Amino acid sequence: MLPPNTPKQNHVLAALPEADYARLLPDLELLPMPLGWALYESGGHMSYLYFPTTSIVSLLYVMESGASAEIAISGNEGLVGISLFMGGESTPSRAVVQSAGNGYRIKASVLKREFALGGNLQHLALRYTQALITQMAQTAVCNRHHALDKQLCRWLLLSLDRLETNELVMTQELIANMLGVRREGVTEAAAKLQKDGLIQYSRGHIKVLDRARLEKRVCECYAVVKNEYDRLLPYAIPGPPSTDTLQTHAW
């Protein structure tokens, strides 16, 4: 068992060799990540790279009208702020906490120092970025071709994969904003899942009652995303890592 609020609750940090982890540890700043907090805004300058531990962050694209839609989520499996090492230092998307918890951050200058070394953090961050791109692409396909109740199943499962419980605190209005649909559509989709005994929903509190049936109900997009994360990020999978991937440490 890990003690409360340890950086190794984040799988990227936990996968670092001890020498790399020890070098980075003094620069890791613990911070609470409350629901609705914006880590960065569209077009804003990015000063930190974030490592969620018990929180989940939504990456949103915001239209000129103010409407938004989620393009990906990031939690304890990864990091937030890839533009800092992809060469941009700003992005048209917005990062907002969708499930409250904690996380750690490092300054952009520390990240650049680590990347200059060309070591394990760089390798892990780039593999994570490839998995994140897959999630973004599959989200676009899913939103275009699949029914809302299947999109909701995908969203619930991806969120639960990043939490230690089977419960979420999330209003239907917030879910509608994430999926880029009307609240009435989410109400209808959630009611369907609740009627079939898959979830229990009450006053912004969602509890998954039957994950196995939820996985059968979801569209193919969930498996595509999960399989890519499991392939690229073996540290997120229980058991021994694949022999053709980066050697990792237990967490």
N, C-alpha and C positions, 0 to 999 in steps of 0.2 A: 504494500500500500504506500502511495506517495503522501507526504505530509501536505496539509492545506497550502494552497497558493505557492506551488513550486513551479519554476519554469519548465520542468520536465513533464508537466501536464500537457504541454504542447508537443506534438509528436516530432516536429522538425527539430526542436531544441533537444528533445530526448534522444534523437538519432545521431547527434553529433558525438564524435569521439571525445573522451574526457579532456584532452588537452585543448581542443577547440572550444568546448563548453566552458572550461575554466577561464579561458581568455575572454570569452564573451560575457560571462556572469556579472562582473562589476558594472557593465554598461546596460544591463537589463533592468528596466524600471517597471515595477508592479503598479497597475492602476485598475480601479474599478471601471467597468464598462456598462453604464446604465442603459436601459431600454430607450431607443430613440436618439442616442448620442451619435453625432456625425463625426467620424474619424477624419474625413476630409470631404470637401465639397467639389462639385464639378468645376474643373478649370483651376482649382486652387493649388497653391504650392504645397508640396508634400515634404514634411520635415522628419517624419518618423516611419519606421517599419514596425508593424504590430504583429504580435504572436498571441492570438486568442487562446485561452485555456478552458474556461468554463462558460464562455460567451460565444455567440454566433453573430457574424457580421454579414449583412446583405450588401451586395454591390448593385446599385441601381442606376439606370439611365433615365435622366430627367428631360422631358420635352420642354419646348418653349412655353407651352400652355400650362406647365406645372405638373402634368400627368407624368407618372413614372412607372417603370416595370423593372423587376429584378432580373439581372442577367447571370448572377451566380451567388453562392453563399460560401463563406469561409469560417471554419471553426478551429477546433484543437488539432485538426489534421494539417493545418497550413499556416499561412500568413496573409497579411493585408498590406498592400502598398507596392505591388510588383513594378509599378512605373519607376520607382527609385533605382532599380537595377536593370530595367529594360531601356533606359536612356531618355525617359521623358520628364520625370519629376513632377508631372501633372497628368490629369486624365479627365476625359469628359464625363466619367461616371462619378457616382456619389457612394460613399461607404457609410452605412448606418447600422447600429447595433439592433438586431431583431430579437435577440434573446439575451437578457442581462446576465452578467457574470463578471469575470476578471480576465485580465490579459497582461502581457508585458510588451514593452516597446523599446527600441533602440534608436538613437539618432541616425540621421542619414549619413553623417560623417563616419560613424562606426561601421555601418553597412558597407560603405565604400572602402574602408580599410580592410574589411574581411574579404570583399570581392577582389581586391588587389592581390590578396594572397592566393586566389584561385583554388581554394580548398573545399572542404566538405560542405560548408554553408552555401557556397555558390552552387555546388552540384545539386544539393537538395532543393534549393530555391528554384532552380531552373526546371527540375523534374516536376516540382509542384506547379509551376507556371504552365507546363504542358498539360497537366491534368486539369487545371483551371480553364484553359482554353477549350478543352473537350467539353467541360460542363457548360460553358457559355454557348458553344455551338449547338449542343443538344437541347439546351433550354429554348433556343430560337426555333428549332425544329418542333419541339414539343408544343410550344405555344401556338404554332401555326396549324398543326395537324391533329392534335389530340383533344378529346373532350375535357371539360373543366374538372370533372371529378377525378379523372386520371392525372391531370396536372396537379391537383391538390394532393393526391396520394404520393406523387413524386416529391413534392415539396415537403410533405410531412416526413417521409422516409429519409430524405437527405438531411433534414434538420435533426431527426432523432439519432442519426449516425454520428452526430457531433455533440451529443449530450449523453449524460450518464443515467438519464431517467427516460420513461416513456411518456412524459408530459411536457406540454408547451404552454406558455402564457402568451397568448396572441389573439387579438380581437379580429373579427371578420373583416373589419374595415382595413386593418393593417395587412391582412392576407390579400385582400383585393388589390391594395396598392402594390404589393410585391408581385402579384401575378398580372397586373395591368388589366384588370377586369372590373365590372361593376360589383358592388357589395352584394346585390341580390343574387348574382350568380354564385358567389361563394356560399351564401346562406343555403341555396338549393343544393349545392354539391355536398356541403357538410351535413345537411339533413339526410341526404341519401346514405352517406357513410354511417351516420349514427343509427338510422333505421335498420341498416344491415348488421349492426352490432360490431362495427370495426373501430369506431371512436365514440367517445363521450365528450360532448361540448356543452359548456355552460359558462356564461359571463367571462368570456375571454380565456377560458382554461380548456385546453384540449388534451384529452388522455387517450392514448391508443390502447384499445382493449384486445385486439387480435392482430398482431404484426404479421403473422404468417398469411392471413387472408388479405391483409393490406398489400403485401408483396405480390400476391396473385392478381389483385385488382389493378395494380399500377401498370402503366404502359412500359414499353421496352426501354424508354429513355433512362429510367433509374438504373437498370442493370448496365447499360452502356457506360454511364458516368462512374458507377461504383467499380466496375471491372477495370476501368482505366486508372482510377486512383489506386486500386489494389496492385495493378501491374507496375505503376511508376513509383509508388510510395510503399514499399514493403514493410516499413516500420509501423504502418497503420494496421497490419494484419497480425492476429495472434499466431504464434508458432514460428518456425524457422523461416528466414528470408530466402527468396529465390537465389540461386547461385549466380545468375547473370545480372544481379542488381547490386547497388552499393551495399557494402557491408555495414550493418547497423548495430546499435547497442540496445540492450533490453531497456524497457521503460515501465 
